Amino acid sequence: MSLRELRLKRGLTQKQLADKLGYTRERIAIETGARPIGGVSLDKAIEICDVLRVSNPRKLLEAEKPKENTSES
């Protein structure tokens, strides 16, 4: 699930999420792909997970990975 999907599932706007994290709204640009989630420190990833009530920070990274094509032609 993407950061945006998680944020929306929790009923938060970008501004509300940014305020809870002590970020500017522009810093939440990781959700749009403007900044890679892989560039976020572990501390910040854990803070994001705490605010969004996500138990595993890997869930944020999984959404960024391209899906593999498993069908054989």
C-alpha positions in Angstrom: 0.0 0.0 0.0 1.4 3.4 -0.9 2.0 6.2 1.5 -0.8 8.1 -0.1 -3.2 5.2 0.3 -2.2 4.7 3.9 -2.6 8.5 4.6 -6.1 8.5 3.0 -7.1 5.3 4.8 -6.4 7.1 8.1 -8.4 10.1 6.9 -5.5 12.6 6.9 -4.7 15.3 4.5 -1.1 15.9 3.4 -1.0 19.0 5.7 -2.3 17.0 8.7 0.2 14.3 8.2 3.0 16.9 7.8 1.9 18.6 11.0 1.9 15.4 12.9 5.4 14.6 11.7 6.8 18.2 12.1 7.3 18.4 8.4 6.3 21.0 5.8 3.6 19.7 3.4 6.2 19.9 0.6 8.4 17.4 2.5 5.5 14.9 2.2 6.4 14.9 -1.6 7.7 11.3 -1.0 4.1 10.2 -1.4 3.9 11.5 -4.9 7.2 10.1 -6.0 8.9 13.5 -6.2 11.2 12.2 -3.5 12.1 8.5 -3.2 10.9 6.8 0.0 14.3 5.0 0.0 15.9 8.4 0.9 14.0 8.7 4.1 16.0 7.9 7.3 14.9 4.9 9.4 14.0 7.3 12.2 11.6 9.2 9.9 10.2 6.1 8.4 9.4 4.8 11.9 7.7 8.2 12.7 5.6 8.0 9.6 4.6 4.4 10.5 3.7 5.5 14.0 1.5 8.3 12.7 -0.1 6.0 10.1 -0.4 3.1 12.5 1.7 0.8 10.3 3.5 -1.9 12.2 6.1 -2.7 9.6 8.1 0.1 7.8 8.7 -2.3 4.9 5.1 -1.7 3.8 6.2 1.8 2.8 9.0 0.4 0.7 7.0 -2.4 -0.9 4.7 0.2 -2.5 7.7 1.7 -4.3 9.0 -1.5 -5.8 7.9 -2.2 -9.4 5.8 -5.3 -9.7 7.5 -8.2 -11.4 6.0 -9.7 -14.5 5.5 -13.4 -13.6 3.6 -14.4 -16.7 5.5 -16.4 -19.3 4.9 -15.7 -22.9 
